[in-house]
Amino acid sequence: MLTKNQKMITVLIAIALFMETFDLSAINNALPYMAKTLKVEPINLKMALTCYLFLESLFIPISGWLSHKLPLKKILIYSLMIFTIASFFCGIATTPHEMVVFRSLQGIGAAFCTSIGRLTLVKIFDQKKLLAAINSVMSISLIGTFMGPPLGGIITYFFSWRYIFFINIPIFLIEFLLIKKFLCFEEEQNIDNVKFDVIGYALISLFLTSFYIFFDLALFYSVNILISCLILILGISFLLTYIHWCKKKKNPVMPLSLFKKNSFRVGMVSNFTFRLIFGSVPFISMLILQTRLNISPIASGLLLANIAAGMILMKRVMHLITGRFDTKSILIFNSGAIGILVLFICLSFYFHNFITLLFSLFFYGFFASLHYSILNIISYTEVPKELSSNANTVINTIRILGINFGIAFSVLIVKLLLSFDIKFTNAYILCLACIAVIAFLNIPSFRRLQNLQT
C-alpha cells in the first residue's frame, strides 16, 4: 500500500501528465477547426502536432542528465511554466508558422515535465510499489485523454479552439501551489562529476532531425526523391556513428548497453511499434469523422473518448489479468486483439456502423492500455537502480518517437494511396488497415520470449 505522502506525489505527477494528455487529445479533435481558422488543409496542419512531439523527443535526453544536476522539484515547476506560457501563445497564434513555433516550445516544456514526472516515480518507489504508483498516475492522467476529445469538441463548438490552450493556465496555477506544498522527498545530488555527452547528444539530435525533415519534406513539399533518400541515409549514418561512439563513451547520453537486457530490448521495440499504432488510430479516426462523415466535434469527441474509457477500465482490472496469465501469453493475445479491433474500426467506418465503432474503440483502448502497462513494467525489470534515469530517458524518447512516426506514417500512407486516385475516405480506411498489419507482425517476436515477469 502507498503512504499518504506517496499518494499525494502520484496525484501531483498525474496532474502534470494530465495537462499534456488533455492537450494532445483535445487538439486532435479541434484540428479541422484550427485548420479552417489558420487557412490550411487539416492533414497539412499535422506539422503542428509532429513538431511538438519532435521537440519533446529531442529534449528528453537533456532532462535525464539535468535530473542529476538540479532538484527534480525545481525542474518540474520550470517545465510546467514553459508549457503554460507556450500554451498561451498557441492560443493567440494567427498563422500556421506561429502555431508550429509555439507548439515546439510547448514540446520542450512537455519533454522535461513528462520525463521528470516519470523519473520521480522511479526514484521514490521500489519495484514492488512501482506498478501501483504507475497505475495510479496513469488512471488520473488518462482522465485527460478521456475528457480531451469531448471537452475539446464542446470548447471548439461553443467557444473557440483557442480556449483549449488557455485552459492550461488555471491548471498550472493549481499545480504550482500543490507542488510547492506537497512535493517533498529526499534527492541524491551526487553525480555532479558526470559531464553531459555533448557529442552523443549532437549525433542523436542530428539523427532525429534528419528523419523529421525526411518525413515532412517527402510528405508536404515537392522535393526530389533523391534528395529525400539522401536525407534518410544521412540520418541513418548519424545513428550508426552514435552506436560506434556509444561503445567508447563511459557515460553516453542514451546508453545502448541497456538493450543487452532482453526484457528492455523487447519492451522498447514493441513500445515503438504500438505507440506508432496509438499515434495513428485517433489521428486518422478524427479526420474521417469530421472531414469525411461530417460528424460534429462534440459527437466525434465522445466517440473517441471510448478509447480512454477502455484504458481507465483496464487499470481497474489489470491486477486480475496479470495475476492469472503470464506476460508472454498476454502480449501475444493483445497483439492479435489490437490488430483485429483496428480492422473492426476500418469496417465500422466503411459501413458507417457507429455502434460497432463505439465498442471497437472501447476495447481497443482496453487492450492497448494493458499492452503499454506491461511493456513499461518489463522494461524496468532488469534495469539497475543507478541506471533508472538513463532507462527513463530511452523509454520516453522511444514513446514520443513512436507516436510521432505514427502520425507521419499515416500521412505517408494516405498521400501514397491518394496518388493512385483512391477516394479520401477509402484512403483513410486502407491506412488503418495497414496499421492493423503492424500489430499482427509483432506476434512472432513475442512467441520467442522467455522468462519475462511483471
Secondary structure per residue as TSV (DSSP state, phi and psi in degrees):
chain	resnum	aa	ss	phi	psi
A	1	M	-	360.0	145.2
A	2	L	-	-83.3	144.1
A	3	T	-	-74.5	169.5
A	4	K	H	-61.0	-42.5
A	5	N	H	-66.6	-39.1
A	6	Q	H	-65.2	-38.4
A	7	K	H	-63.0	-41.5
A	8	M	H	-65.0	-38.5
A	9	I	H	-64.8	-41.8
A	10	T	H	-62.4	-36.3
A	11	V	H	-65.7	-42.2
A	12	L	H	-63.4	-44.4
A	13	I	H	-65.4	-39.1
A	14	A	H	-64.2	-39.4
A	15	I	H	-64.5	-39.6
A	16	A	H	-62.2	-44.0
A	17	L	H	-70.8	-29.4
A	18	F	H	-57.7	-41.8
A	19	M	H	-58.5	-41.6
A	20	E	H	-73.3	-45.5
A	21	T	H	-65.7	-39.1
A	22	F	H	-64.3	-44.2
A	23	D	H	-59.4	-48.5
A	24	L	H	-64.5	-46.8
A	25	S	H	-71.4	-35.0
A	26	A	H	-70.1	-39.3
A	27	I	H	-67.4	-36.0
A	28	N	H	-55.2	-40.5
A	29	N	H	-71.7	-36.8
A	30	A	H	-85.9	-2.8
A	31	L	H	-53.1	-47.6
A	32	P	H	-60.2	-37.9
A	33	Y	H	-72.7	-37.2
A	34	M	H	-62.5	-42.3
A	35	A	H	-62.3	-38.8
A	36	K	H	-65.2	-42.6
A	37	T	H	-66.7	-41.1
A	38	L	H	-88.1	0.6
A	39	K	T	62.5	50.1
A	40	V	S	-138.5	165.3
A	41	E	-	-71.8	142.9
A	42	P	G	-53.5	-43.6
A	43	I	G	-69.7	-23.1
A	44	N	G	-84.2	-9.1
A	45	L	G	-85.5	3.8
A	46	K	H	-55.8	-27.7
A	47	M	H	-62.2	-30.7
A	48	A	H	-65.7	-26.6
A	49	L	H	-83.5	-46.1
A	50	T	H	-72.6	-33.1
A	51	C	H	-65.8	-34.5
A	52	Y	H	-61.4	-50.6
A	53	L	H	-68.6	-34.1
A	54	F	H	-64.3	-49.5
A	55	L	H	-65.9	-33.3
A	56	E	H	-63.0	-46.6
A	57	S	H	-67.0	-30.8
A	58	L	H	-71.1	-33.1
A	59	F	H	-98.4	-7.8
A	60	I	H	-60.1	-42.3
A	61	P	H	-59.5	-35.0
A	62	I	H	-67.3	-38.7
A	63	S	H	-63.1	-36.0
A	64	G	H	-63.4	-43.4
A	65	W	H	-70.1	-41.1
A	66	L	H	-64.6	-25.5
A	67	S	T	-65.2	-19.9
A	68	H	T	-84.9	-16.1
A	69	K	T	-102.4	-33.3
A	70	L	S	-124.8	156.6
A	71	P	-	-61.3	138.3
A	72	L	H	-59.3	-35.9
A	73	K	H	-60.3	-44.1
A	74	K	H	-66.6	-42.7
A	75	I	H	-62.4	-42.2
A	76	L	H	-62.4	-43.0
A	77	I	H	-64.1	-47.2
A	78	Y	H	-66.6	-36.3
A	79	S	H	-66.7	-40.3
A	80	L	H	-64.9	-35.0
A	81	M	H	-65.3	-45.2
A	82	I	H	-61.2	-44.8
A	83	F	H	-59.7	-42.1
A	84	T	H	-71.7	-42.7
A	85	I	H	-61.7	-42.8
A	86	A	H	-63.9	-36.2
A	87	S	H	-60.4	-42.4
A	88	F	H	-59.9	-45.7
A	89	F	H	-69.4	-31.1
A	90	C	H	-62.9	-37.8
A	91	G	H	-66.8	-24.5
A	92	I	T	-106.1	7.9
A	93	A	-	-63.9	141.4
A	94	T	-	-119.4	-8.1
A	95	T	S	-134.3	157.3
A	96	P	H	-58.5	-34.5
A	97	H	H	-67.1	-41.7
A	98	E	H	-62.6	-41.1
A	99	M	H	-61.9	-42.1
A	100	V	H	-63.3	-42.8
A	101	V	H	-63.6	-49.0
A	102	F	H	-74.0	-30.5
A	103	R	H	-67.8	-33.2
A	104	S	H	-63.9	-42.5
A	105	L	H	-63.6	-38.4
A	106	Q	H	-60.2	-41.0
A	107	G	H	-61.9	-35.9
A	108	I	H	-64.7	-45.3
A	109	G	H	-62.3	-41.3
A	110	A	H	-66.0	-33.1
A	111	A	H	-59.6	-48.6
A	112	F	H	-71.1	-39.2
A	113	C	H	-62.9	-53.2
A	114	T	H	-70.5	-41.1
A	115	S	H	-66.8	-46.9
A	116	I	H	-69.0	-35.5
A	117	G	H	-61.6	-46.9
A	118	R	H	-68.6	-38.1
A	119	L	H	-64.9	-35.6
A	120	T	H	-58.4	-41.3
A	121	L	H	-63.6	-44.7
A	122	V	H	-63.7	-36.4
A	123	K	H	-71.0	-36.9
A	124	I	H	-84.1	-42.6
A	125	F	S	-98.2	143.4
A	126	D	-	-80.1	176.4
A	127	Q	H	-58.7	-34.8
A	128	K	H	-71.7	-35.1
A	129	K	H	-94.3	-9.5
A	130	L	H	-63.7	-41.5
A	131	L	H	-61.7	-43.3
A	132	A	H	-64.4	-40.0
A	133	A	H	-66.0	-45.4
A	134	I	H	-63.4	-41.9
A	135	N	H	-62.6	-40.2
A	136	S	H	-64.0	-45.2
A	137	V	H	-64.1	-46.3
A	138	M	H	-66.6	-34.4
A	139	S	H	-62.7	-41.0
A	140	I	H	-74.7	-45.3
A	141	S	H	-66.1	-27.8
A	142	L	H	-67.9	-20.1
A	143	I	H	-61.6	-33.3
A	144	G	H	-63.6	-42.3
A	145	T	H	-65.4	-37.5
A	146	F	H	-69.4	-44.6
A	147	M	H	-79.7	-25.0
A	148	G	H	-53.8	-58.1
A	149	P	H	-61.2	-51.9
A	150	P	H	-69.2	-42.7
A	151	L	H	-68.6	-37.5
A	152	G	H	-62.2	-38.5
A	153	G	H	-65.2	-42.7
A	154	I	H	-63.9	-45.8
A	155	I	H	-61.9	-44.0
A	156	T	H	-65.9	-42.4
A	157	Y	H	-73.2	-43.9
A	158	F	H	-94.3	-23.4
A	159	F	T	-123.7	-97.1
A	160	S	-	-162.8	151.1
A	161	W	T	-62.2	-19.9
A	162	R	H	-63.0	-30.4
A	163	Y	H	-71.1	-15.6
A	164	I	H	-61.5	-35.8
A	165	F	H	-80.7	-39.1
A	166	F	H	-65.7	-26.7
A	167	I	T	-65.9	-18.1
A	168	N	H	-68.9	-22.1
A	169	I	H	-65.9	-53.8
A	170	P	H	-65.1	-32.5
A	171	I	H	-63.6	-41.1
A	172	F	H	-62.8	-43.3
A	173	L	H	-60.9	-41.3
A	174	I	H	-66.6	-45.2
A	175	E	H	-63.1	-39.9
A	176	F	H	-59.4	-47.3
A	177	L	H	-64.4	-39.8
A	178	L	H	-68.7	-40.7
A	179	I	H	-63.8	-44.6
A	180	K	H	-59.7	-33.2
A	181	K	H	-90.2	-40.4
A	182	F	H	-109.6	-22.7
A	183	L	-	-80.9	85.1
A	184	C	-	-129.7	118.1
A	185	F	-	-159.5	157.8
A	186	E	-	-73.7	132.7
A	187	E	-	-120.6	141.0
A	188	E	-	-94.1	121.4
A	189	Q	-	-114.7	69.4
A	190	N	-	-125.1	21.2
A	191	I	-	-123.8	32.0
A	192	D	T	-64.3	-21.7
A	193	N	T	-79.6	-9.3
A	194	V	-	-80.5	116.9
A	195	K	-	-84.4	150.0
A	196	F	-	-70.4	135.1
A	197	D	-	-78.8	83.2
A	198	V	H	-64.3	-45.6
A	199	I	H	-64.8	-44.7
A	200	G	H	-61.3	-43.1
A	201	Y	H	-64.1	-39.5
A	202	A	H	-61.7	-41.8
A	203	L	H	-66.2	-43.2
A	204	I	H	-62.6	-42.4
A	205	S	H	-63.9	-41.9
A	206	L	H	-66.5	-37.3
A	207	F	H	-62.0	-49.8
A	208	L	H	-64.7	-41.0
A	209	T	H	-64.3	-41.7
A	210	S	H	-61.3	-43.4
A	211	F	H	-68.2	-37.9
A	212	Y	H	-64.0	-45.8
A	213	I	H	-64.1	-41.0
A	214	F	H	-57.7	-49.8
A	215	F	H	-64.8	-45.2
A	216	D	H	-71.1	-41.6
A	217	L	H	-68.5	-41.4
A	218	A	H	-67.2	-31.0
A	219	L	H	-89.7	-37.2
A	220	F	H	-116.2	-8.9
A	221	Y	S	-130.2	153.5
A	222	S	-	-80.7	70.6
A	223	V	-	-99.1	137.5
A	224	N	-	-54.5	135.8
A	225	I	H	-59.9	-31.0
A	226	L	H	-65.6	-41.9
A	227	I	H	-65.1	-41.8
A	228	S	H	-60.8	-43.2
A	229	C	H	-66.6	-37.1
A	230	L	H	-63.5	-39.6
A	231	I	H	-64.6	-40.4
A	232	L	H	-63.6	-45.7
A	233	I	H	-62.4	-39.7
A	234	L	H	-61.2	-42.3
A	235	G	H	-62.2	-42.6
A	236	I	H	-64.5	-37.5
A	237	S	H	-65.9	-36.7
A	238	F	H	-64.1	-39.1
A	239	L	H	-65.5	-44.8
A	240	L	H	-64.5	-37.0
A	241	T	H	-64.5	-39.8
A	242	Y	H	-64.9	-40.1
A	243	I	H	-59.6	-42.8
A	244	H	H	-65.9	-41.9
A	245	W	H	-64.4	-39.8
A	246	C	H	-61.8	-32.6
A	247	K	H	-69.3	-25.9
A	248	K	H	-95.0	-26.2
A	249	K	-	-81.5	136.2
A	250	K	S	-72.8	-43.7
A	251	N	S	-126.3	73.8
A	252	P	-	-68.9	157.5
A	253	V	S	-64.2	-34.5
A	254	M	S	-134.6	89.5
A	255	P	-	-63.6	119.1
A	256	L	G	-76.7	-9.6
A	257	S	G	-62.3	-22.0
A	258	L	G	-61.2	-30.4
A	259	F	G	-74.2	-7.2
A	260	K	G	-72.3	-21.7
A	261	K	S	-75.1	121.7
A	262	N	H	-56.5	-47.0
A	263	S	H	-66.2	-38.4
A	264	F	H	-67.4	-42.7
A	265	R	H	-62.7	-47.0
A	266	V	H	-63.9	-42.6
A	267	G	H	-60.1	-41.1
A	268	M	H	-72.4	-44.8
A	269	V	H	-62.8	-45.0
A	270	S	H	-70.9	-36.3
A	271	N	H	-59.4	-42.2
A	272	F	H	-63.2	-49.4
A	273	T	H	-66.5	-39.4
A	274	F	H	-79.6	-26.0
A	275	R	H	-69.7	-33.0
A	276	L	H	-59.4	-44.0
A	277	I	H	-63.4	-44.4
A	278	F	H	-67.9	-29.2
A	279	G	H	-73.3	-29.9
A	280	S	H	-82.2	-46.1
A	281	V	H	-60.1	-52.4
A	282	P	H	-64.7	-37.0
A	283	F	H	-62.8	-51.1
A	284	I	H	-69.8	-40.2
A	285	S	H	-60.3	-42.2
A	286	M	H	-65.2	-39.7
A	287	L	H	-65.1	-40.2
A	288	I	I	-63.9	-46.8
A	289	L	I	-62.9	-44.2
A	290	Q	I	-91.7	-37.0
A	291	T	I	-95.6	-23.8
A	292	R	I	-106.2	-39.7
A	293	L	S	-100.9	-1.4
A	294	N	-	55.1	40.3
A	295	I	-	-84.0	140.2
A	296	S	-	-64.5	155.6
A	297	P	H	-61.4	-30.4
A	298	I	H	-68.7	-48.9
A	299	A	H	-64.7	-43.3
A	300	S	H	-66.9	-34.4
A	301	G	H	-65.8	-39.9
A	302	L	H	-66.2	-35.7
A	303	L	H	-65.5	-47.8
A	304	L	H	-72.8	-19.4
A	305	A	H	-64.1	-18.6
A	306	N	H	-64.3	-26.4
A	307	I	H	-62.1	-49.2
A	308	A	H	-67.0	-34.7
A	309	A	H	-61.8	-41.9
A	310	G	H	-63.5	-37.6
A	311	M	H	-65.0	-42.6
A	312	I	H	-65.3	-42.0
A	313	L	H	-61.3	-40.7
A	314	M	H	-60.1	-39.5
A	315	K	H	-60.2	-28.4
A	316	R	H	-79.6	-24.2
A	317	V	H	-116.3	4.2
A	318	M	H	-58.8	-40.4
A	319	H	H	-62.7	-29.3
A	320	L	H	-70.5	-39.1
A	321	I	H	-73.0	-48.0
A	322	T	H	-69.7	-23.6
A	323	G	H	-77.0	-21.7
A	324	R	H	-102.4	-32.9
A	325	F	S	-117.5	150.5
A	326	D	-	-79.0	159.2
A	327	T	H	-59.8	-43.1
A	328	K	H	-59.3	-45.6
A	329	S	H	-64.2	-40.0
A	330	I	H	-63.9	-45.4
A	331	L	H	-64.2	-40.5
A	332	I	H	-65.3	-47.2
A	333	F	H	-64.0	-43.1
A	334	N	H	-61.6	-41.9
A	335	S	H	-58.8	-46.5
A	336	G	H	-66.3	-40.7
A	337	A	H	-63.8	-43.3
A	338	I	H	-64.4	-42.8
A	339	G	H	-60.5	-44.9
A	340	I	H	-64.7	-41.4
A	341	L	H	-66.7	-36.7
A	342	V	H	-65.3	-36.5
A	343	L	H	-65.4	-38.0
A	344	F	H	-63.4	-36.7
A	345	I	H	-63.3	-41.0
A	346	C	H	-58.9	-49.4
A	347	L	H	-64.2	-35.6
A	348	S	H	-63.4	-41.1
A	349	F	H	-68.8	-39.5
A	350	Y	H	-65.1	-42.1
A	351	F	H	-96.7	4.9
A	352	H	T	56.5	39.9
A	353	N	-	-99.4	98.6
A	354	F	H	-79.1	-22.3
A	355	I	H	-66.7	-47.8
A	356	T	H	-62.4	-39.0
A	357	L	H	-62.0	-42.9
A	358	L	H	-59.1	-49.3
A	359	F	H	-69.9	-36.3
A	360	S	H	-64.4	-43.1
A	361	L	H	-64.7	-39.6
A	362	F	H	-62.3	-51.0
A	363	F	H	-73.6	-26.7
A	364	Y	H	-61.6	-46.0
A	365	G	H	-62.1	-38.5
A	366	F	H	-61.7	-54.2
A	367	F	H	-72.5	-32.8
A	368	A	H	-65.0	-42.5
A	369	S	H	-64.9	-41.8
A	370	L	H	-60.2	-41.9
A	371	H	H	-62.0	-49.6
A	372	Y	H	-64.1	-40.0
A	373	S	H	-61.8	-45.7
A	374	I	H	-67.3	-42.3
A	375	L	H	-62.8	-39.5
A	376	N	H	-65.2	-41.5
A	377	I	H	-69.1	-46.9
A	378	I	H	-67.0	-23.0
A	379	S	H	-64.6	-31.6
A	380	Y	H	-92.3	-8.1
A	381	T	H	-55.7	-45.5
A	382	E	T	-102.8	9.3
A	383	V	-	-88.9	124.3
A	384	P	-	-63.9	153.3
A	385	K	G	-58.1	-37.2
A	386	E	G	-69.8	-17.8
A	387	L	G	-103.0	10.6
A	388	S	H	-62.6	-35.6
A	389	S	H	-66.1	-44.2
A	390	N	H	-63.9	-42.7
A	391	A	H	-63.4	-40.3
A	392	N	H	-61.6	-39.2
A	393	T	H	-62.4	-47.5
A	394	V	H	-64.5	-45.1
A	395	I	H	-61.1	-45.7
A	396	N	H	-68.6	-36.4
A	397	T	H	-64.9	-45.0
A	398	I	H	-62.6	-39.8
A	399	R	H	-60.9	-48.2
A	400	I	H	-69.4	-40.8
A	401	L	H	-60.5	-40.3
A	402	G	H	-61.0	-46.6
A	403	I	H	-64.0	-43.1
A	404	N	H	-61.9	-47.5
A	405	F	H	-66.8	-29.4
A	406	G	H	-62.1	-45.5
A	407	I	H	-65.6	-46.3
A	408	A	H	-63.4	-41.5
A	409	F	H	-62.9	-40.0
A	410	S	H	-61.9	-47.1
A	411	V	H	-63.9	-39.2
A	412	L	H	-60.9	-46.0
A	413	I	H	-64.6	-43.5
A	414	V	H	-61.9	-46.7
A	415	K	H	-61.5	-40.2
A	416	L	H	-64.3	-44.0
A	417	L	H	-66.7	-37.8
A	418	L	H	-65.4	-28.3
A	419	S	T	-67.5	-17.5
A	420	F	T	-96.9	19.7
A	421	D	T	61.9	30.9
A	422	I	-	-84.3	140.5
A	423	K	-	-61.2	153.2
A	424	F	H	-54.4	-51.0
A	425	T	H	-60.0	-46.2
A	426	N	H	-65.1	-34.3
A	427	A	H	-64.9	-41.6
A	428	Y	H	-63.2	-44.2
A	429	I	H	-66.0	-42.8
A	430	L	H	-65.4	-32.2
A	431	C	H	-62.0	-43.6
A	432	L	H	-63.4	-35.7
A	433	A	H	-63.4	-39.0
A	434	C	H	-64.2	-36.5
A	435	I	H	-64.0	-38.7
A	436	A	H	-61.8	-36.6
A	437	V	H	-61.4	-36.2
A	438	I	H	-60.5	-39.3
A	439	A	H	-63.0	-43.2
A	440	F	H	-65.1	-33.7
A	441	L	H	-66.9	-17.8
A	442	N	T	-79.5	-17.4
A	443	I	H	-60.4	-46.6
A	444	P	H	-58.2	-37.5
A	445	S	H	-66.8	-36.3
A	446	F	H	-71.4	-29.7
A	447	R	H	-66.4	-22.5
A	448	R	T	-90.3	-0.9
A	449	L	-	-73.6	149.5
A	450	Q	-	-142.6	144.1
A	451	N	S	55.7	39.7
A	452	L	-	-92.4	129.8
A	453	Q	-	-128.6	143.2
A	454	T	-	-89.6	360.0
